[in-house]
Structures are given as structure tokens and as C-alpha cells.
Amino acid sequence: MTTRHVHSPEDPALVPYREVRDRDAAGLDGRPGLFIGESPVVIGAMLRSGVETLSILTSERHAARAEAMVEESRALRGGRPDPDIILAPDAVLDATVGFNIHRGFLAVGRRPAQRSVQEVLPAPGTDALLLLVEEINNIDNIGQLFRNAAAFGCAAVILSPGCHDPLYRKSLRVSCGCALQVPFARSDDWQGDLSRIRDDAGFLLVGATGGGEHRLQDVAAKVHGLRPRQLAVVVGAEFAGLRAETLAACSFRAKIPMAPGVDSLNVGVAAGVFLSRLAES
């Protein structure tokens, strides 16, 4: 591996890391073809995943840990080259990035090629659980949904056109790097893809809604023992909920029974409850 020491924010090696927040705010255009990972947990996930990690930036005091992360992941990277390790004094890091890197580590990775919905669907006739996400643009919720999807063995996450970028730095951090673990695709024809997942791929679509006519546990009982067990949980933004046409496309519209006076849960929590219950069925 190559370890470089830099002593000025103007060093060319730091170009991808300059003004991280401003470039994040520009979306995919802020850093074309690349994304930023933040924290050792996320960078570890980057190194273990199929993405190419180009470099790791950290404080001089973390040199040994950075080198160990690269060494430990080498056997998992399938011959992909080691990322460069860039070490700098804390003051240079903060001046370059534009904020205090209190977690101590950043990395630059190459964005994987976008996949189509068809490409991430599991093979026909196999047991599979999907998470379908409609118009969620809260960065924390996107990260939490991917963490749930990984925890409960989802084969893929499918995003509607207006969902936030799962590889945005903060979403990726909230997901603990799971957005690099669970295959995902962004639909460009949401209603059409819902119909195709249901009718052509054979999935039962379970819409999560407080107004559902079924209790979640009753839906889990109905699908218990189905083979192949092909289920897709559909979640929407917390206040708007799922669109009427999306609810109409669902095979079941289900709710989580709650105590009197409580009518909803955070979408990440609700998705976790749905996925946990249906993963057991």
C-alpha cells in the first residue's frame, strides 16, 4: 500500500476531499462518479464490498489503524488494488474538509454502476424478501431502511425516483455501510415497476399503512408456509404515507396495532417491524 503524508490543504492528493459539505449539497454533480465514506465502520464496509476504494484520509495519529484496515481487507478485495492512505495533521484535515472530522476517517470510493430494477430482482421461484421505498428523502431514514434491509436478509431495495441517495455520506453512515451490502436500484417507472414485481415476478406486495385493513400479524399468518415465499414490503414517507395508486397496487395493506393515542412510528422502525415479522413467516 502507498502511505502519503501531506502538510497543506492545497496538496493535489486532497482534491476529492475539499469542501465536503458544499459538494454533498450538489448531489451527484458535486463529485461525479465518486462518493465519500465517513467513519471506520463505513470504510471497513467499503473495503469489504465490491466497490473500488481509491483513498483513505485520516489523521497522522490513526496511521496504524488505517494500514491495518487495508491489510485485513486485502483477501476480500479479489485483487483490487489497495487504496492510498493519506495522512495529515488535524488542522490540515479540518481546513480541507470544511468541518471537524470527529470520527477521524474519510474515504473516497468509485460509485458502482447503477442497476436496473430487473437486474436486482432475485431469480424467479426463489424465496426472497424485498423492501420497496416510495419518495423518502430524509437522509437518516434512508440509512436506517438499508440497515434494516441488511438485518432481515432483503434480497434488494428498490427506490422510487424521488428517494434520497443511499450513498450520500450521512445516509451511508447511518446505514453502517449496509447500502454497500444490499443490492439496490432506482426505478424510473414506479407504478409500472410495482405492477411488474407483483404480476411478472410473482411477489406479494405488503403496503405499510396506518389505515390498513389487515393487521401485520394476520398477513404474516396468511403467507406462512408459502413456497416460494416472495414478499415485498412497501413503505412511504412518514407524513404523506403511500400514494393511493401505490396502495391500490398492494396485495395487502397492513398496519401495526398500537396502543391508544399512538397512530404511527418512524418509517425506519415500522419497516423493521414489518421485515422482522415477514422474514419469520
C-alpha beads as a LAMMPS data file, in Angstrom:
LAMMPS data file: protein, C-alpha beads

281 atoms
280 bonds

1 atom types
1 bond types

-500.0 500.0 xlo xhi
-500.0 500.0 ylo yhi
-500.0 500.0 zlo zhi

Masses

1 110.0

Atoms # bond

1 1 1 0.000 0.000 0.000
2 1 1 1.042 3.620 -0.512
3 1 1 1.024 5.928 2.515
4 1 1 1.414 9.650 1.890
5 1 1 1.949 12.459 4.390
6 1 1 0.548 15.842 3.350
7 1 1 1.025 19.146 5.132
8 1 1 -1.100 21.636 3.188
9 1 1 -4.803 21.783 2.234
10 1 1 -3.589 22.688 -1.264
11 1 1 -1.920 19.324 -1.808
12 1 1 -3.388 17.769 -5.008
13 1 1 -3.991 14.480 -3.168
14 1 1 -6.694 16.245 -1.155
15 1 1 -8.742 17.470 -4.123
16 1 1 -11.567 14.871 -3.741
17 1 1 -11.928 15.815 -0.054
18 1 1 -12.177 19.578 -0.376
19 1 1 -15.323 21.283 0.949
20 1 1 -17.178 18.035 1.515
21 1 1 -20.463 19.577 2.704
22 1 1 -20.731 22.020 -0.199
23 1 1 -20.120 19.268 -2.713
24 1 1 -22.534 16.928 -0.937
25 1 1 -25.209 19.608 -1.275
26 1 1 -24.803 19.467 -5.058
27 1 1 -25.848 15.817 -5.121
28 1 1 -24.346 13.501 -7.703
29 1 1 -22.969 16.501 -9.606
30 1 1 -20.817 17.569 -6.660
31 1 1 -18.461 14.627 -7.001
32 1 1 -19.252 12.908 -10.333
33 1 1 -18.676 9.172 -10.255
34 1 1 -17.430 9.197 -6.660
35 1 1 -18.820 9.096 -3.125
36 1 1 -17.483 9.826 0.349
37 1 1 -17.459 7.333 3.207
38 1 1 -17.180 8.594 6.773
39 1 1 -16.143 6.629 9.889
40 1 1 -14.125 3.420 10.270
41 1 1 -17.301 1.298 10.152
42 1 1 -18.310 2.642 6.745
43 1 1 -14.783 2.498 5.361
44 1 1 -14.489 -1.093 6.516
45 1 1 -17.696 -1.835 4.596
46 1 1 -16.277 -0.098 1.529
47 1 1 -13.126 -2.202 1.668
48 1 1 -15.106 -5.434 2.033
49 1 1 -17.630 -4.620 -0.683
50 1 1 -17.279 -4.748 -4.437
51 1 1 -16.717 -1.005 -4.795
52 1 1 -13.307 0.437 -5.542
53 1 1 -11.940 2.469 -2.631
54 1 1 -9.495 4.982 -4.063
55 1 1 -8.048 6.548 -0.925
56 1 1 -8.454 6.899 2.827
57 1 1 -7.843 10.219 4.567
58 1 1 -7.114 10.320 8.265
59 1 1 -5.080 11.957 10.987
60 1 1 -1.432 11.077 11.401
61 1 1 -2.282 9.589 14.804
62 1 1 -4.529 6.964 13.123
63 1 1 -1.897 5.699 10.666
64 1 1 -1.585 2.231 12.199
65 1 1 -5.347 1.691 12.254
66 1 1 -5.742 2.765 8.621
67 1 1 -2.974 0.451 7.484
68 1 1 -4.463 -2.444 9.467
69 1 1 -7.898 -1.894 7.851
70 1 1 -6.357 -2.144 4.402
71 1 1 -4.289 -5.197 5.309
72 1 1 -7.241 -7.052 6.849
73 1 1 -9.473 -6.454 3.838
74 1 1 -6.951 -7.443 1.178
75 1 1 -8.079 -11.060 0.898
76 1 1 -11.695 -9.912 0.426
77 1 1 -10.997 -7.458 -2.372
78 1 1 -10.442 -10.005 -5.099
79 1 1 -7.256 -8.491 -6.449
80 1 1 -8.481 -4.893 -6.415
81 1 1 -5.621 -2.527 -5.592
82 1 1 -5.038 -1.130 -2.130
83 1 1 -6.357 2.383 -1.608
84 1 1 -3.813 5.102 -0.950
85 1 1 -3.611 6.185 2.684
86 1 1 -3.309 9.944 3.099
87 1 1 -2.160 11.218 6.483
88 1 1 -2.323 14.837 7.590
89 1 1 -2.266 16.966 10.753
90 1 1 -5.715 17.615 12.220
91 1 1 -5.637 21.296 11.268
92 1 1 -4.997 20.404 7.618
93 1 1 -7.824 17.864 7.653
94 1 1 -10.322 20.348 9.047
95 1 1 -9.244 23.109 6.666
96 1 1 -9.566 20.773 3.693
97 1 1 -12.871 19.128 4.518
98 1 1 -14.561 22.188 5.999
99 1 1 -15.557 20.689 9.355
100 1 1 -14.014 18.793 12.227
101 1 1 -13.654 15.118 11.279
102 1 1 -14.614 13.939 14.741
103 1 1 -14.775 10.306 13.602
104 1 1 -11.238 10.592 12.314
105 1 1 -11.615 8.934 8.889
106 1 1 -12.909 9.717 5.404
107 1 1 -12.548 7.716 2.208
108 1 1 -13.329 8.206 -1.468
109 1 1 -14.924 5.374 -3.399
110 1 1 -15.942 4.942 -7.001
111 1 1 -19.704 4.776 -7.423
112 1 1 -20.886 1.387 -8.654
113 1 1 -22.782 1.347 -11.930
114 1 1 -26.481 1.917 -11.480
115 1 1 -28.507 -1.259 -11.832
116 1 1 -31.999 -1.622 -13.202
117 1 1 -34.896 -2.980 -11.186
118 1 1 -34.821 -6.147 -13.273
119 1 1 -31.126 -6.652 -12.535
120 1 1 -31.579 -6.671 -8.751
121 1 1 -34.655 -8.890 -8.598
122 1 1 -33.910 -12.414 -7.367
123 1 1 -34.224 -15.401 -9.667
124 1 1 -37.812 -16.497 -10.333
125 1 1 -39.171 -19.089 -7.961
126 1 1 -36.740 -18.389 -5.115
127 1 1 -37.696 -17.331 -1.604
128 1 1 -36.983 -13.621 -1.257
129 1 1 -37.899 -10.542 0.734
130 1 1 -37.723 -7.078 -0.867
131 1 1 -38.014 -3.556 0.531
132 1 1 -39.702 -1.049 -1.789
133 1 1 -39.259 2.595 -0.759
134 1 1 -41.525 5.372 -2.011
135 1 1 -40.419 9.030 -2.039
136 1 1 -38.368 9.035 1.164
137 1 1 -35.844 11.860 1.074
138 1 1 -34.901 12.036 4.749
139 1 1 -31.223 11.086 4.862
140 1 1 -31.407 9.342 8.241
141 1 1 -34.463 7.311 7.264
142 1 1 -32.814 6.130 4.054
143 1 1 -29.814 4.947 6.031
144 1 1 -31.972 3.208 8.628
145 1 1 -34.015 1.445 5.931
146 1 1 -30.881 -0.026 4.388
147 1 1 -29.646 -1.163 7.784
148 1 1 -32.999 -2.908 8.337
149 1 1 -32.877 -4.460 4.884
150 1 1 -29.495 -5.973 5.648
151 1 1 -30.542 -7.117 9.123
152 1 1 -33.558 -9.045 7.843
153 1 1 -31.981 -10.514 4.725
154 1 1 -33.628 -8.474 1.992
155 1 1 -32.551 -9.536 -1.476
156 1 1 -32.766 -5.935 -2.707
157 1 1 -34.053 -2.441 -2.008
158 1 1 -35.917 -0.672 -4.784
159 1 1 -36.241 3.114 -4.598
160 1 1 -38.818 5.348 -6.249
161 1 1 -37.471 8.255 -8.346
162 1 1 -37.668 10.845 -5.543
163 1 1 -35.800 8.928 -2.838
164 1 1 -32.550 10.304 -1.421
165 1 1 -29.190 8.887 -2.466
166 1 1 -28.240 5.893 -0.250
167 1 1 -24.547 6.629 -0.901
168 1 1 -24.804 10.171 0.418
169 1 1 -22.202 10.432 3.181
170 1 1 -24.601 10.752 6.145
171 1 1 -27.089 8.167 4.852
172 1 1 -24.256 5.732 4.319
173 1 1 -23.021 6.385 7.850
174 1 1 -26.483 5.790 9.374
175 1 1 -26.737 2.540 7.407
176 1 1 -23.360 1.456 8.880
177 1 1 -22.286 0.787 5.304
178 1 1 -25.232 -1.540 4.580
179 1 1 -26.112 0.456 1.469
180 1 1 -22.968 -1.130 0.006
181 1 1 -24.087 -4.589 1.080
182 1 1 -27.723 -4.783 -0.080
183 1 1 -28.285 -4.544 -3.868
184 1 1 -30.452 -1.585 -4.829
185 1 1 -31.950 0.027 -7.892
186 1 1 -33.778 3.285 -8.554
187 1 1 -36.985 2.911 -10.513
188 1 1 -37.780 5.330 -13.306
189 1 1 -41.335 3.953 -13.674
190 1 1 -42.566 3.392 -10.136
191 1 1 -46.141 2.299 -10.768
192 1 1 -45.099 0.180 -13.726
193 1 1 -42.359 -1.495 -11.687
194 1 1 -44.744 -2.205 -8.813
195 1 1 -47.053 -3.964 -11.241
196 1 1 -44.217 -5.928 -12.817
197 1 1 -42.808 -7.007 -9.437
198 1 1 -46.287 -8.186 -8.446
199 1 1 -47.590 -9.684 -11.679
200 1 1 -44.495 -10.778 -13.607
201 1 1 -42.059 -11.600 -10.796
202 1 1 -44.799 -13.052 -8.574
203 1 1 -44.233 -11.050 -5.380
204 1 1 -46.950 -10.272 -2.861
205 1 1 -46.766 -6.542 -2.137
206 1 1 -47.435 -5.688 1.518
207 1 1 -48.125 -1.976 1.909
208 1 1 -47.306 -0.490 5.314
209 1 1 -50.092 1.932 6.225
210 1 1 -51.838 3.024 9.400
211 1 1 -55.136 2.675 7.584
212 1 1 -54.565 -0.900 6.515
213 1 1 -57.471 -3.311 6.616
214 1 1 -55.205 -6.147 7.818
215 1 1 -53.090 -6.426 10.954
216 1 1 -49.467 -7.238 10.208
217 1 1 -49.586 -10.439 12.245
218 1 1 -52.618 -11.616 10.258
219 1 1 -50.792 -11.045 6.970
220 1 1 -47.796 -12.962 8.332
221 1 1 -50.100 -15.851 9.199
222 1 1 -51.688 -15.806 5.717
223 1 1 -48.324 -16.069 3.951
224 1 1 -46.810 -18.542 6.388
225 1 1 -45.522 -21.604 4.594
226 1 1 -45.898 -20.193 1.084
227 1 1 -43.319 -21.611 -1.327
228 1 1 -41.795 -19.815 -2.990
229 1 1 -42.162 -17.115 -0.334
230 1 1 -41.815 -13.915 -2.345
231 1 1 -42.769 -10.852 -0.340
232 1 1 -42.132 -7.151 -0.841
233 1 1 -42.693 -4.608 1.948
234 1 1 -43.699 -1.201 0.570
235 1 1 -43.063 1.871 2.768
236 1 1 -43.617 5.561 2.173
237 1 1 -42.820 8.939 3.683
238 1 1 -43.942 9.281 7.297
239 1 1 -46.495 12.069 6.956
240 1 1 -47.681 11.637 3.379
241 1 1 -47.781 7.853 3.528
242 1 1 -48.104 5.681 0.456
243 1 1 -49.843 7.156 -2.584
244 1 1 -53.364 5.985 -3.349
245 1 1 -52.237 4.283 -6.561
246 1 1 -49.441 2.520 -4.686
247 1 1 -51.858 1.251 -2.052
248 1 1 -54.131 0.049 -4.837
249 1 1 -51.238 -1.955 -6.300
250 1 1 -50.552 -3.750 -2.998
251 1 1 -51.675 -7.312 -2.417
252 1 1 -52.177 -6.487 1.291
253 1 1 -52.476 -3.154 3.099
254 1 1 -51.296 -3.839 6.629
255 1 1 -50.966 -1.933 9.888
256 1 1 -49.062 -2.445 13.120
257 1 1 -51.520 -2.497 16.043
258 1 1 -50.544 0.178 18.565
259 1 1 -51.623 1.458 21.928
260 1 1 -54.452 4.004 22.067
261 1 1 -53.326 7.528 21.312
262 1 1 -50.378 6.457 19.136
263 1 1 -51.040 6.358 15.419
264 1 1 -47.661 5.929 13.751
265 1 1 -43.996 5.007 14.016
266 1 1 -40.878 6.353 12.394
267 1 1 -40.659 4.742 8.949
268 1 1 -37.372 3.043 9.804
269 1 1 -38.873 1.489 12.924
270 1 1 -42.055 0.476 11.098
271 1 1 -40.093 -1.099 8.267
272 1 1 -38.037 -3.042 10.778
273 1 1 -41.195 -4.408 12.409
274 1 1 -42.661 -5.411 9.039
275 1 1 -39.475 -7.039 7.796
276 1 1 -38.884 -8.881 11.050
277 1 1 -42.418 -10.301 11.125
278 1 1 -42.474 -11.300 7.476
279 1 1 -38.952 -12.733 7.499
280 1 1 -40.206 -15.234 10.101
281 1 1 -43.260 -16.318 8.112

Bonds

1 1 1 2
2 1 2 3
3 1 3 4
4 1 4 5
5 1 5 6
6 1 6 7
7 1 7 8
8 1 8 9
9 1 9 10
10 1 10 11
11 1 11 12
12 1 12 13
13 1 13 14
14 1 14 15
15 1 15 16
16 1 16 17
17 1 17 18
18 1 18 19
19 1 19 20
20 1 20 21
21 1 21 22
22 1 22 23
23 1 23 24
24 1 24 25
25 1 25 26
26 1 26 27
27 1 27 28
28 1 28 29
29 1 29 30
30 1 30 31
31 1 31 32
32 1 32 33
33 1 33 34
34 1 34 35
35 1 35 36
36 1 36 37
37 1 37 38
38 1 38 39
39 1 39 40
40 1 40 41
41 1 41 42
42 1 42 43
43 1 43 44
44 1 44 45
45 1 45 46
46 1 46 47
47 1 47 48
48 1 48 49
49 1 49 50
50 1 50 51
51 1 51 52
52 1 52 53
53 1 53 54
54 1 54 55
55 1 55 56
56 1 56 57
57 1 57 58
58 1 58 59
59 1 59 60
60 1 60 61
61 1 61 62
62 1 62 63
63 1 63 64
64 1 64 65
65 1 65 66
66 1 66 67
67 1 67 68
68 1 68 69
69 1 69 70
70 1 70 71
71 1 71 72
72 1 72 73
73 1 73 74
74 1 74 75
75 1 75 76
76 1 76 77
77 1 77 78
78 1 78 79
79 1 79 80
80 1 80 81
81 1 81 82
82 1 82 83
83 1 83 84
84 1 84 85
85 1 85 86
86 1 86 87
87 1 87 88
88 1 88 89
89 1 89 90
90 1 90 91
91 1 91 92
92 1 92 93
93 1 93 94
94 1 94 95
95 1 95 96
96 1 96 97
97 1 97 98
98 1 98 99
99 1 99 100
100 1 100 101
101 1 101 102
102 1 102 103
103 1 103 104
104 1 104 105
105 1 105 106
106 1 106 107
107 1 107 108
108 1 108 109
109 1 109 110
110 1 110 111
111 1 111 112
112 1 112 113
113 1 113 114
114 1 114 115
115 1 115 116
116 1 116 117
117 1 117 118
118 1 118 119
119 1 119 120
120 1 120 121
121 1 121 122
122 1 122 123
123 1 123 124
124 1 124 125
125 1 125 126
126 1 126 127
127 1 127 128
128 1 128 129
129 1 129 130
130 1 130 131
131 1 131 132
132 1 132 133
133 1 133 134
134 1 134 135
135 1 135 136
136 1 136 137
137 1 137 138
138 1 138 139
139 1 139 140
140 1 140 141
141 1 141 142
142 1 142 143
143 1 143 144
144 1 144 145
145 1 145 146
146 1 146 147
147 1 147 148
148 1 148 149
149 1 149 150
150 1 150 151
151 1 151 152
152 1 152 153
153 1 153 154
154 1 154 155
155 1 155 156
156 1 156 157
157 1 157 158
158 1 158 159
159 1 159 160
160 1 160 161
161 1 161 162
162 1 162 163
163 1 163 164
164 1 164 165
165 1 165 166
166 1 166 167
167 1 167 168
168 1 168 169
169 1 169 170
170 1 170 171
171 1 171 172
172 1 172 173
173 1 173 174
174 1 174 175
175 1 175 176
176 1 176 177
177 1 177 178
178 1 178 179
179 1 179 180
180 1 180 181
181 1 181 182
182 1 182 183
183 1 183 184
184 1 184 185
185 1 185 186
186 1 186 187
187 1 187 188
188 1 188 189
189 1 189 190
190 1 190 191
191 1 191 192
192 1 192 193
193 1 193 194
194 1 194 195
195 1 195 196
196 1 196 197
197 1 197 198
198 1 198 199
199 1 199 200
200 1 200 201
201 1 201 202
202 1 202 203
203 1 203 204
204 1 204 205
205 1 205 206
206 1 206 207
207 1 207 208
208 1 208 209
209 1 209 210
210 1 210 211
211 1 211 212
212 1 212 213
213 1 213 214
214 1 214 215
215 1 215 216
216 1 216 217
217 1 217 218
218 1 218 219
219 1 219 220
220 1 220 221
221 1 221 222
222 1 222 223
223 1 223 224
224 1 224 225
225 1 225 226
226 1 226 227
227 1 227 228
228 1 228 229
229 1 229 230
230 1 230 231
231 1 231 232
232 1 232 233
233 1 233 234
234 1 234 235
235 1 235 236
236 1 236 237
237 1 237 238
238 1 238 239
239 1 239 240
240 1 240 241
241 1 241 242
242 1 242 243
243 1 243 244
244 1 244 245
245 1 245 246
246 1 246 247
247 1 247 248
248 1 248 249
249 1 249 250
250 1 250 251
251 1 251 252
252 1 252 253
253 1 253 254
254 1 254 255
255 1 255 256
256 1 256 257
257 1 257 258
258 1 258 259
259 1 259 260
260 1 260 261
261 1 261 262
262 1 262 263
263 1 263 264
264 1 264 265
265 1 265 266
266 1 266 267
267 1 267 268
268 1 268 269
269 1 269 270
270 1 270 271
271 1 271 272
272 1 272 273
273 1 273 274
274 1 274 275
275 1 275 276
276 1 276 277
277 1 277 278
278 1 278 279
279 1 279 280
280 1 280 281
